[in-house]
Amino acid sequence: MDENNNVKPAPKKPKKNRLVILGVVAVVVVALGIGFWQWHNTAGFCAAICHTPMDEYYDTWANGTTDRMGNEVSNPNGMLAYAHANYDEAGNAVQHGAGMQCMGCHVPTIGEQVSEAASWVSGNYEYPLEAHSLDDLVAARGLQDSTQFCINSGCHSDLQEKSAFVQSTASIDAKRNPHSMPHGDVACTECHHGHTVSVNYCSNCHNDSVIPDGWMSSKDYKKMMGTK
């Protein structure tokens, strides 16, 4: 008798086991994807992935002891990156670092992220990294009006009415309320700076303008930045 006739074929693995394995793998992949996406939306991601060009910017958010140019900052509350880290998107005070993250202002486009990744891998990245302008941030969000970037239903919604907007800074300077804007509309970023100390724009002309704690006069800011 042929001995080969006595060899039994190996039993096939049940399909059920394969489905269980595939299901477990799918769950793990999804969990990792969700975890990565959540990390991607934190300031820590920006510093960890692109640490060399981003370190100075991350420090303005996390520590507030220096600005993006490396200048020492004695009071970081006038630096928006640091100040916003103290509040969540609903405006509630939280522990520093648990508040607004980088993505709260910087909405990345796919093209921008691909370009940045390629630059980082090749080592051909800009350093020191130039700050985004308000126009850059507005364009990334697809907005038409730069005012909508800061004052909208999700951010500073209580300032959408002109009267509330003016009243919010009435106590700073009774003589010259910066939000009354007697000389016409002024972009928010003329005063409010994300990664450097904010400036009282009125002090460009009015030397007696009140400078809030942690802010600078226009003259001192220009001297620090080396501009006229």
Backbone torsions as a table, in degrees:
resi	resn	phi	psi	omega
1	MET	NA	141.7	179.8
2	ASP	-70.7	122.3	-178.5
3	GLU	-62.2	-28.8	-178.2
4	ASN	-62.7	-24.2	179.9
5	ASN	-69.3	-17.8	-179.2
6	ASN	-89.6	-7.0	-179.1
7	VAL	-82.0	120.3	-179.7
8	LYS	-88.5	137.5	178.4
9	PRO	-64.9	147.2	-179.7
10	ALA	-63.4	137.6	-179.1
11	PRO	-65.6	138.6	178.9
12	LYS	-75.2	142.7	177.4
13	LYS	-67.9	137.1	179.1
14	PRO	-60.6	141.3	178.5
15	LYS	-60.9	-30.9	-176.8
16	LYS	-60.1	-40.7	-179.9
17	ASN	-63.9	-39.6	179.1
18	ARG	-62.2	-43.5	-179.7
19	LEU	-63.4	-38.1	178.8
20	VAL	-64.5	-43.9	-179.8
21	ILE	-63.2	-45.9	178.9
22	LEU	-62.2	-37.8	178.8
23	GLY	-64.9	-42.6	179.0
24	VAL	-63.9	-43.8	178.9
25	VAL	-61.4	-42.7	-179.5
26	ALA	-62.7	-41.9	179.4
27	VAL	-63.3	-43.3	-180.0
28	VAL	-63.3	-43.9	179.9
29	VAL	-62.3	-44.4	179.8
30	VAL	-63.4	-44.1	-179.8
31	ALA	-61.9	-42.4	178.0
32	LEU	-64.7	-40.3	179.2
33	GLY	-62.9	-43.4	179.1
34	ILE	-65.2	-43.0	178.9
35	GLY	-62.2	-42.0	179.0
36	PHE	-65.1	-41.3	-178.3
37	TRP	-65.2	-39.3	178.1
38	GLN	-65.5	-40.5	177.5
39	TRP	-66.4	-37.6	179.7
40	HIS	-57.9	-29.8	-177.7
41	ASN	-88.1	6.4	179.8
42	THR	-104.7	158.8	178.2
43	ALA	-64.6	-30.2	-179.9
44	GLY	-61.5	-33.4	178.4
45	PHE	-62.3	-46.3	-177.8
46	CYS	-59.3	-41.5	-177.4
47	ALA	-75.1	-34.4	-176.7
48	ALA	-74.0	-41.0	-175.9
49	ILE	-78.9	-44.8	-177.3
50	CYS	-118.6	54.5	-168.5
51	HIS	-62.3	-36.6	-175.7
52	THR	-64.8	-54.7	-179.6
53	PRO	-78.0	-17.2	-174.0
54	MET	-99.4	-10.7	-175.3
55	ASP	-53.5	-47.5	-177.1
56	GLU	-63.7	-37.8	179.7
57	TYR	-70.5	-41.6	179.2
58	TYR	-61.9	-39.9	-179.7
59	ASP	-63.6	-32.6	178.4
60	THR	-65.8	-28.9	179.1
61	TRP	-85.1	-43.8	-172.9
62	ALA	-82.9	-41.3	-172.0
63	ASN	-115.5	-42.6	178.5
64	GLY	72.7	16.5	-179.3
65	THR	-86.0	-21.3	176.0
66	THR	-138.8	158.3	174.8
67	ASP	-91.5	-176.7	-175.9
68	ARG	-65.6	-17.9	179.1
69	MET	-91.2	-3.8	-178.9
70	GLY	91.2	3.4	177.7
71	ASN	-73.1	138.2	179.4
72	GLU	-67.3	141.2	180.0
73	VAL	-121.9	118.4	-178.0
74	SER	-81.5	-33.1	178.9
75	ASN	-131.6	105.3	-172.9
76	PRO	-79.5	-2.7	-175.6
77	ASN	-66.6	-17.4	176.9
78	GLY	-88.2	5.5	-180.0
79	MET	-109.8	113.3	-168.6
80	LEU	-60.8	-35.5	179.9
81	ALA	-58.3	-44.2	179.2
82	TYR	-70.9	-45.9	-176.8
83	ALA	-61.9	-40.6	-177.8
84	HIS	-71.1	-19.5	177.8
85	ALA	-70.9	-9.1	-179.8
86	ASN	-94.7	-2.5	-176.4
87	TYR	-135.6	142.2	175.8
88	ASP	-83.6	-179.7	-174.2
89	GLU	-66.7	-18.1	178.0
90	ALA	-89.1	-1.9	179.3
91	GLY	88.5	9.5	179.4
92	ASN	-84.0	138.1	177.8
93	ALA	-68.7	131.8	179.8
94	VAL	-134.6	173.9	176.3
95	GLN	-62.3	140.3	-177.0
96	HIS	-56.3	131.7	-178.8
97	GLY	98.2	-18.5	178.7
98	ALA	-92.8	-1.4	-178.1
99	GLY	-90.3	-141.9	-177.1
100	MET	-57.8	138.2	177.8
101	GLN	-104.2	177.7	-178.4
102	CYS	-54.3	-42.3	-175.4
103	MET	-67.8	-10.9	176.8
104	GLY	-64.6	-29.5	177.5
105	CYS	-112.4	-38.6	-175.5
106	HIS	-96.0	99.2	177.6
107	VAL	-91.4	109.3	-175.5
108	PRO	-77.5	139.4	172.5
109	THR	-92.9	156.0	-178.9
110	ILE	-59.3	-45.4	-179.3
111	GLY	-60.3	-40.4	-179.9
112	GLU	-65.1	-43.1	-178.4
113	GLN	-67.1	-39.9	178.5
114	VAL	-64.0	-43.2	179.4
115	SER	-63.6	-42.7	-180.0
116	GLU	-65.6	-40.7	179.3
117	ALA	-62.5	-43.5	179.5
118	ALA	-64.0	-40.6	179.6
119	SER	-65.4	-39.3	-178.4
120	TRP	-68.6	-44.0	-179.3
121	VAL	-63.7	-39.8	-177.8
122	SER	-81.2	-14.7	-177.5
123	GLY	80.2	6.3	-178.2
124	ASN	-97.3	57.3	-177.9
125	TYR	-108.4	158.2	-178.3
126	GLU	-76.0	131.0	177.2
127	TYR	-152.8	126.5	-0.9
128	PRO	-69.2	149.7	-174.7
129	LEU	-75.6	128.1	179.3
130	GLU	-73.1	139.2	-179.0
131	ALA	-69.7	145.0	174.4
132	HIS	-69.4	141.9	175.8
133	SER	-84.8	166.4	176.5
134	LEU	-60.8	-36.5	177.9
135	ASP	-60.6	-39.1	178.0
136	ASP	-62.3	-45.9	-177.2
137	LEU	-67.1	-39.2	179.3
138	VAL	-65.4	-43.6	-179.4
139	ALA	-63.5	-38.9	-178.9
140	ALA	-64.6	-28.8	179.0
141	ARG	-90.9	-5.6	179.7
142	GLY	71.4	29.9	180.0
143	LEU	-91.5	158.5	178.3
144	GLN	-99.5	-29.9	-173.4
145	ASP	-119.4	127.4	-178.6
146	SER	-63.7	-27.1	178.8
147	THR	-63.6	-32.1	-179.3
148	GLN	-67.0	-18.5	-178.4
149	PHE	-65.7	-40.8	-177.9
150	CYS	-97.6	-33.7	-176.2
151	ILE	-112.9	101.2	-179.7
152	ASN	-153.7	-175.0	-176.2
153	SER	-64.9	-22.8	-178.9
154	GLY	-99.7	-20.8	-178.4
155	CYS	-132.7	126.9	177.4
156	HIS	50.6	42.3	-179.2
157	SER	-63.5	-23.2	-179.5
158	ASP	-73.6	-6.7	-178.3
159	LEU	-106.3	11.1	-176.7
160	GLN	-68.4	-29.7	175.6
161	GLU	-81.2	135.4	-178.1
162	LYS	-55.4	-41.9	-178.4
163	SER	-62.8	-40.3	178.8
164	ALA	-69.2	-36.9	178.6
165	PHE	-61.2	-45.6	180.0
166	VAL	-69.6	-41.5	-177.4
167	GLN	-65.7	-28.0	-176.1
168	SER	-62.1	-23.4	-178.9
169	THR	-119.8	13.7	-177.7
170	ALA	-63.8	-31.7	-176.9
171	SER	-79.5	-12.7	-178.7
172	ILE	-72.1	-46.7	-177.3
173	ASP	-150.0	104.2	-177.6
174	ALA	-65.3	-28.3	-178.1
175	LYS	-79.8	-43.5	-178.5
176	ARG	-132.9	91.4	177.6
177	ASN	-76.0	114.4	-175.3
178	PRO	-60.5	-28.1	-178.8
179	HIS	-83.2	-5.3	176.0
180	SER	-76.4	-22.7	175.0
181	MET	43.5	64.9	-177.6
182	PRO	-67.1	-16.3	-177.6
183	HIS	-103.3	17.6	-179.5
184	GLY	104.6	173.8	-177.6
185	ASP	-63.5	138.8	177.5
186	VAL	-127.5	133.9	179.8
187	ALA	-61.7	142.2	-179.2
188	CYS	-52.9	-37.8	-174.5
189	THR	-75.5	-3.2	172.4
190	GLU	-68.4	-26.4	178.1
191	CYS	-111.0	-50.6	-171.5
192	HIS	-88.5	118.1	-178.5
193	HIS	-115.3	138.5	-178.1
194	GLY	-76.7	-47.8	-171.2
195	HIS	-119.9	10.4	168.4
196	THR	-135.3	169.5	-178.4
197	VAL	-65.0	140.4	179.9
198	SER	-73.8	161.8	-171.2
199	VAL	-131.3	141.8	170.9
200	ASN	-82.4	104.9	-175.6
201	TYR	-61.0	-30.8	-179.2
202	CYS	-60.9	-27.1	-177.4
203	SER	-70.8	-5.6	172.8
204	ASN	-56.8	-38.5	-177.5
205	CYS	-115.7	-33.5	-173.8
206	HIS	-103.6	101.7	-176.6
207	ASN	-66.5	-19.3	-179.0
208	ASP	-93.3	10.3	178.5
209	SER	-63.8	140.9	179.9
210	VAL	-73.6	131.1	178.6
211	ILE	-103.4	113.5	-180.0
212	PRO	-61.3	156.4	178.0
213	ASP	-57.1	131.6	179.1
214	GLY	86.3	-3.5	178.8
215	TRP	-102.2	179.1	179.1
216	MET	-134.2	159.2	171.0
217	SER	-77.0	159.4	179.5
218	SER	-59.9	-40.1	-178.7
219	LYS	-62.2	-48.2	-178.9
220	ASP	-66.7	-35.6	-179.8
221	TYR	-66.5	-44.9	179.5
222	LYS	-63.4	-36.8	177.9
223	LYS	-65.0	-41.8	179.2
224	MET	-64.2	-40.4	-177.4
225	MET	-84.3	-6.9	-179.9
226	GLY	72.4	30.7	178.2
227	THR	-117.8	165.9	-180.0
228	LYS	-102.5	NA	NA
